[in-house]
Amino acid sequence: MTFYCWYRVIGYFFVPLGVYFTSLVLPAFRTKTGKKESDEGKGGTSASASTSAAAARETVVREASSLSPPEKVFASRKNEEMDRREHAEQVGIVVAMYAFLISAIFIFPPFFLFYAPFEWIKYLFLFYVAWYFVLDREACEKGVRFLSWTRRLPFWRLAAGYFPVRLHKSADLDPSKNYIFGYHPHGVISVGALLTFASEATGFAIAFPGIDVRLLTLSVNFFFPFTREVLMALGINSVTRSSVEKNLLRVSSSSAAQGQTTKEPQGNAVVIVVGGANEAMDAHPGTAILTLAKRKGFVRLALKTGASLVPVFAFGENDIFDQVENPEGGVLRAFQKRVKSLIGITPPAFYGRSLSRGVLRRFFGKRGVLPKRQSIEVVFGKPLEIREKPYGNDPIPEDVVDKYHKAYVNALRDLYELHRKSFHRMKRSDSAEDFASRQKKMQPIRFK
C-alpha cells in the first residue's frame, strides 16, 4: 500500500528506490514457515524474531564446546549467519519506521487529495480531516483509543534489539498511586522513551505491574492524518497541561476491568520528556546537558494532582546520533531557535550510520540516517513522594515548587552519578581505546 502511494505521487522515478528499500524491509516481515509450523505443532505461541535468534545462537555456542575443530568452524559460521539475519531484521524494522513517518507527513495527504484512484476516497479523507478539526481535536489529551495489544507487537522487540534498549529499575512502584516520569535526556528523537513507554519491548508492564502509562509528545505530532491514530493506539498523548491532568486523574481501564468500585484515580502515569525541543539541540554524544534548571511546570502538576515524581535517565540516548556542532551564538543554533519559535520543533542537524553494505554505502560511506547501534540503558530512580496535600485549583506557593524541584534535580544528579560509569561501559563493539576516549570526553551532568 505504501509503495503504491509513493508510486502514484512521485511516479516511475520512485520504482527503483522503492524496490531497494522494500528489499531492506522484507527480512523483518518474512515468515519463518518451518519454525511457525513447529510452534503450532507444540501448541505454544511463537516467540519474537529477536528472542528466537538469541536462543538459537546460545544453542549453537553451547553445542560448539563439545565439537571437533572443523565442526567448531562450521558452528561459528552458523552463529555469524544468525547474527547477520537478526541484524537484517532489525535494520528492516528501523527502515520501515522511517518510511511510515515520511509517508504519513509527505505522501499520504497528497495521495488522498490528488492521486487516489477513486473520487470517494478523496471525500472520505476530507471528511476525516473535518471530523478531526471540528469534533476530535482534543482526543489526544484524554488517553482514549488506546489499544494495549499494539504495544505487544513482535516488531517492537526487533526495534529495541537493534541498539539494544534495556530497562533498569531502582524501586517498585505502588499501583495505588499516580506518577509523573521525567525522562532525560531528550536526545535527537527520544528513541528510548518510545520503546520503553509506548511498547512492551523492554518489559515495562512486567517491571511495574498495575501502572497505566501514557507517553506525552508535542501536539504538532497529532496534526498529521493517520499518524495521530497510531500514536493514540500506542497510548501516546499530547504534552499539554490539560492532557497531564486528564490522564493522571482518570479512572484507569485496568481498574474498571478488575471490577474495582473506587472512583479514585490510581495506577496512572504520564511520561514527560522535560527538556523538550530545546534539549535536542544539546544532544551530542558523551554529554548530559539538560534543560531543567527553569523547567518547573511538571513539578507544579505533581503538586496539583498529588502524583509522585520519578526521575528517569537514559544512558546512551545522546550517543545514537551525531550532530553538527551548533554552539550558542552560532548561525546554526540561531536558525534552530528561529524554527522552533515558528513551529515548536527543533530541526537538529544530525547524522548516524549507513547500511553495512549496498549501493547507499558506496555512495555515502559510513555516515547515514540510521541510528548507531549503541545501547540505551533506561534507568528508573526512586519515586519522590509529594508530602503536600494535592492543591487542585488552589494557588501553589513558589517556595514549595522550588523545594520539590530542587529535590528532583538532586535525585536526578545522584541517579546519573551512581550509574553513569557502569552503563557507559555497556556498548556493543567498542575497544578499550574507544571506551577510554569516550570516558575522557564524557562531561559531568549540567543543567541549563
BELFENVEN-V111484 format. One record per run of one state. SS is the DSSP state (2 for helix, 1 for strand, 0 for the rest). FROM is the first residue (numbers start at 1). TO is the last residue. If there is no record, write none. Layout:
SS_FROM_TO / SS_FROM_TO
This chain:
0_1_1 / 2_2_10 / 0_11_12 / 2_13_29 / 0_30_32 / 2_33_41 / 0_42_48 / 2_49_64 / 0_65_68 / 2_69_115 / 0_116_118 / 2_119_134 / 0_135_138 / 2_139_141 / 0_142_147 / 2_148_152 / 0_153_153 / 2_154_163 / 0_164_164 / 1_165_169 / 0_170_178 / 1_179_184 / 0_185_190 / 2_191_197 / 0_198_203 / 2_204_207 / 0_208_211 / 1_212_217 / 0_218_218 / 2_219_222 / 0_223_226 / 2_227_233 / 0_234_235 / 1_236_238 / 0_239_240 / 2_241_249 / 0_250_252 / 2_253_257 / 0_258_267 / 1_268_273 / 0_274_275 / 2_276_280 / 0_281_288 / 1_289_290 / 0_291_296 / 2_297_305 / 0_306_307 / 1_308_315 / 0_316_316 / 2_317_319 / 0_320_321 / 1_322_323 / 0_324_330 / 2_331_343 / 0_344_349 / 1_350_353 / 0_354_358 / 2_359_364 / 0_365_366 / 1_367_368 / 0_369_369 / 1_370_370 / 0_371_375 / 1_376_380 / 0_381_383 / 1_384_384 / 0_385_397 / 2_398_424 / 0_425_431 / 2_432_441 / 0_442_445 / 1_446_447 / 0_448_448
